[in-house]
Amino acid sequence: MAAGKTGIYIHIPFCVKKCNYCAFLSFDAETSPRKEYSEALCEEIRLRAASMKESGDTRSIDTVYIGGGTPSVLDVSQMRDIMHTLRTCFDIKEDAEITLEANPATLGRKDGVMLAKLQAYKYIGVNRLSMGVQSMDNDRLHFLGRIHTPENVIRDMKLARDKGFDNINLDLMFSVPGETKEDALRDLGAILATEPEHISCYSLQIEEGTPFARMIESGEMTEVPDEEDRDTYHAICSRLREAGYEHYEISNFAKPGYRSRHNSLYWDMSDYIAFGLGASGFVNNTRYKNVSDIEEYMRIIGGGKLPVDEILENTPFDNISEAVFTGLRRQEGISYEDVIGAYERVCPKDEPVAGAKERFWEIFKEAKEEADEFARNGLLVIDEEGLRLTEQGIDISNSIMSLFV
């Protein structure tokens, strides 16, 4: 467990156009108060930093992740102010990983010079880009509601390289209705041709309240069967391994040395401070969530208060359960020692338990029989060090993880 590491997450809830599958908290960028929101966000950063320093919490920051929405729709001056405020209020480590989500077609145009936004991002310290490609097929992109083209992806990758970005993630979505396994592998091949350091692969999930959900309800669209989805997933895993990518987490693949440091904080129970509308954080054993109404968010901050809507202090069992649930997403799984370490965030370390393994199975004794059955069926590995899912076990990961909740 990477004890002591801390990340910062910043939510930018604006998009050029909301995609047909998207249930994230986001709004139309053209009609939203981007300037006012950016100013409120900076003030929230100042308020949170002052509160932490007042309590003696002066930790350093290992990672920053700016997500959305589509953060790259903000003006460069607004992004510059946000990063300046962060650096003024927090000790951002010199080698911190600083990721910005950006959709192709939102970075600008070439116009005889390299993209001004990319140059500005590099100047303010962004050293990792994460682009929502989803597909390299024009028809599928249109169906998904994306605003870019495959040509935009190729262009923006080249321009990002020209500006010195050497750590780029591209997202791929598969199991889109009407798409075959061969289609998904062609998409993957086109993405691999751009040589990103990191690839995130997700099957399409139908979320309540989205256009796709309404199309499913009306019978206009049919979801891809689970068997086809899993067949495509395993084909993608195999192709990425052949291409030299480590399958280090259920949905994430990286060239050696390019695992997402920020996302890894979520999976190993490290702290992360969250800013922005609807953002969720985990600090000092407490989870919190900001309000989700943008007018209320700005009003509360305008009154000099933090816009927190929910606060929940983790119990010892919350910690160990979350450590198992998130840790099993990783290729290496969990170690008994790390999970008991999460449990002991709030428990005395001198409790009379013989060892980490024995203590783990004493806590989860009711799950042992089913866990052993999963192991006998080749879905879960249980050894002297800990637990990990097999690739086949990933197919029913939620069923296995739920044993420990």
N, C-alpha and C positions, 0 to 999 in steps of 0.2 A: 504494500500500500504506500502511495506517495504522500506520506504524512507531512503536513505543514505547507503544502502547496495551496495557492489561492488563485482563482480566476475571476475575471469580471465579464459579465454578459450585459450587452446593451441592446435594447429592442427598438428598432426603427419600423413603425407600423404602416409604412406607405408603399404602394405599388403603382406602376403605370396602369396595370390591369390585373384584376384578381383572376387567377386561373380557375378552370372549371372544377378542379378537385380540391381546391384550397379551403381549409377551415381555420387557418391561422388568423390571429387578430391583426387585421390590416385594412387599409382604406385607400381610396383613390388619391393618388399623390397630387393631382391638379386641383382638387377641391378641398384638400385638407390643409390645416394650419401648420405647415412644415416649419416655418421660421419660429412661430410661437412655441411649438413643441420642442424644437431644438434648444431654445432658451430655457424652457422648463426642465428639460433633461439635464442641462448643465447645472441648474440650480439644485436638482435632486442629488447630483454627484457631490456638490459642495455640502449639502445638508447631511448626507450619509457619512462623508469623510469626517466632518466635524463631530458627529455623534460618536463615531468609532474612536477618534483621537481623544475625545473627552473621557471615554471609558478605558483609555490606555492601550487601545488596539492600533498598533502602527505597523502592521504587517506589510511585507512586500508582495507585489503582484507578479505572478508567473505567466499568465495568459490573459489576453483580451479578445473577446469574440463579439463582433458587431453583426447582429442578425436581424431578420425581419419576417415579413415584409421584404422590401428590396432597399437596403441601405444606400445603394449607389444612385438612388433617385434624389438624394439630398444634394443641395448645392455644395460645392467644394468648401466654401467658407463655413458652412454649417458643420461639416465633418471636421474641419480644422479646429473649430471652436470646441467641439466635443472632445477631441483628442487632447487639446491644450488644457482643458479643464481637468481631464483625467490625470495628466502628468503633473499638474499643479497640486492636485489634491491627494494623489496616491504615489507611492514609490513603485513605479513600473520598472521592473528589472531590465537591465541593458539587453539581455538576451531573451526577453519576453516574446512569446509567439503572439502576434497581433493579426487576427483574421478579420477580413471584411467580406460579407456576402455581396455578390454582384451578379445580376443577370445580364447575359449578352444583350446587346442593343440598348443598354442603359448607361454605357460608359462614354458615349459621345461618338464623334465621327473623326475620321483621319484628317481630312482637309489639308493635306500637304505636310502635316506635322504629326508627331505621335500624339496619342490621346492625352489631353491636359489632365483629365481626372486621374489617370493612372500615375502620371508624374506627381500629382499632388498627393495621392495616397502614399506613394513611396516616400515623399518628403516628410509627411506627418508620422511615419513610422510603421505603416501597414507592411507586413512582410509575408502575409499569406492571403491568397484569394480563394474564395469558394464560389464557384459559378453554377447556377441552376440550369444545366443543359437539358436534362430529362430525355431528350431524343435527338437524333440526327436525321430525322425524316420530316420533311415539311408538312405532310398530311397529318402525321401524329402530333406534331407541334401545334398545328391549327386546332385539332380536336381537343388537345389538352388546354387550349386557351393561352398558349405562350405567345409572346410578341416578337421573338427572334427567329432567325433562320440558321441552318447549319453553317452557312457562309459567315454569319456573324460570329459564331463560336470559333471557327478557324482564324478569322481576322483578329478577334480579341485575344486569343491565345498568343498569336505572333506578336501583337503589340505589347502584351504584358511581358513577354520574354524580352522584347527590345527595351523595356523600361526596367529590367533587372529582377522581375519576380521569378524566383526559382522554387517556389513552393505553392502549387496550385491544386485545388480539388475541383473535380467536376462531378456533378450529380447525374445519375442515370436512373430513369424510372422504367420498370418493366411490368408485364402483365396488364398492359393497357388493352381494353376491349378491341378486338379486331386484329391484335398483334400476335404473331406466332413466335415460337422460340427462335426461329431463324431470323425473324425481324429484329428481335432483341439483341441477338448476337451480331447482326450487322451494325446496329446502333453502337454496340460496345466496340466493335472493330474500328468504327469511325472515331470514337472517343479516344481509343488507344493510339490512333495515328497522330493525335495532337500531343502525346507524351506527357500527360499530367503526372504529378508525383503521387496523387491520391485520388481515389475514385470511391464515391458512395453510391451504393445500389439499393434501390427500394422498389418493392412491388406496390402498385397503385392500391391505396386504401380508400374506400368509399366512406366519406365523412358526412354526418348528418348536416343538413342545411345547405349543402353545396349543389350546384347545377347537376353534377353527376349523380348525386343521391336522388334527386327528383327524376332524372332519366331512368334510373333503376326502378323507382316506384311506379313509374308510368309504363314500364315495359319497353321503353325505347332503347334501352341498353341492358346488356347482360354481363355480369362479372365473369372474369376468367376463372374456371374451376380450379380448386386448390391443387389438384394433381398436376395440372399444366403449369401453374404458378411455381410449384416446387421443382418441377423438371427444368424449367427455365432458370431458376435460381442456381441449381447445381451446375448447369452448363456454364453459367456466368462465372461461378466460383472456379471451375476448372480452367476456363479460358484465362482468367486473371492470374491464377497461379502459374500457368504456362508463360505468361508475359512478365513474370518476375515480381508480382505484387504479393505482399503478405496479407492473408485474410485474418486480420487481427481482432475483428469484432464482427458481429453478425452481419452488419450492412456495410462495413468499411474495409477498404483494401489500400495498402500503401506500399510504395517502394521502400526498401530498407532505410530507416532513419527519418521517415516522413509521416509517422503516425500523428494523428491530431492530438497535440498536447492538451488543448482545451477540453475536447470531448472526453479525454481520458480522466479528467478531474471528476466528471459526473460518474464514471464507472468505478472509481476507487474511493468514493465517499469523501473527497476533498471539498474544501469550502469554495463557494463562488458567490460573489456579490452581484446582484442583478439590478439594473436600472432601466426605466422605461415603462411604458404602458403595458399592464398585464404581466410584467416580467416576474419570474420566480427565482428566489435565491436560497442559499443554504449557508448560514454563518453561525459559528459557535453553537453547533448542535440544534439550531433553530431554522425551520423553513418559513419563508414568508412569500407573499404574493402581492403585487401592486394592484391597484384598482384598474378596471378594464374600460372605463368610460373616459374618453379623452378630455372632455370638458371638466369632469370631476378631477382628473389627474392634474390638470393645469391649475385648477382652482385651489386644490389642497397645497400644492407646492407654492403657489402665490401667497398663501397664508403662512408660509415658513415651516410647514410640516412635511414629513415624509408621507408619500401616498400609499401606505401599506393598507391592504384590505384584509389579509388573513395572516395569522401568526400561529405556528404550531411547533412546540418544542418536542423534539424526538425523544421517545422512551428508549431504554436499552434494547428492547426487542425491535423497535422501529429501525434502529441502527443496524443491527445484525441482519434483519430481514432485507433491508434495502441493499446492504453490502452484498448479500447473496444474489438478489434479483438483478442488480446492475452488473455485478462482477461476472456472472455467468454469461453475459453477452460477449465477453472477451475470449479470444482464442485460448489463452492460458487458463481461463476459468478463475476459480477462487482458491486461495490457500486458507486452511483452517486458522493459521496464525493471523493473517490479515483480517479475516472476518471477526475473529475474537477481539482484534485490536479495535475494530469499529464498535463492537459491543461495549468495550471498556472505555469509550469516550466519556461515559458517565457512570461506569461501574468501577468499584475499587479493583485494583489489579491483584490483590492478595486474597481473593475469594478462594476457598478450598476446592479447586478443581485440578485434577491430575495433569492435564495437558490440553493443548488447543484442540486436538482431534476429539478427545474424549468429551471435552466441554461442548464442542460444537454439536456432537450427536446426542448429548444429554439435553441440550436446548431443543433440538429438532428430532427427538426420539419418535414422535408420532409420524414423521415423514420418512423414517429409515426404511421401512418395508417397501414402500412404493419406489423410493429412490433405488434400492437394490434391484427391483424389478426392471426399472429403466436401464440400469447398468447391464443386467443379464441380456437385455434385448439390444445391446449395442448403441444405446442412445445417450448414455451418460457414463463418464469414466469416474470411478471413485477409487482413490488410492491413499497412501499414507500422508500425502501432502495436502490434498484437497479434492475438488470436483471440477470437471469441465465437460461441456457438451461435445458430442461428436458432431460431424457435419450432418448426419441424419437426425441427430437429436435437435438440431436447430429448427427442423421442420415443426417440432412440437415444443419449442422452447417455452412458450407461455405455460403449458401444462406442467412442465418440469419445474419451472421457477415458482409456480403457484404453490408448490409443496412447502415453500419456505416463507410464505407470506402470512 
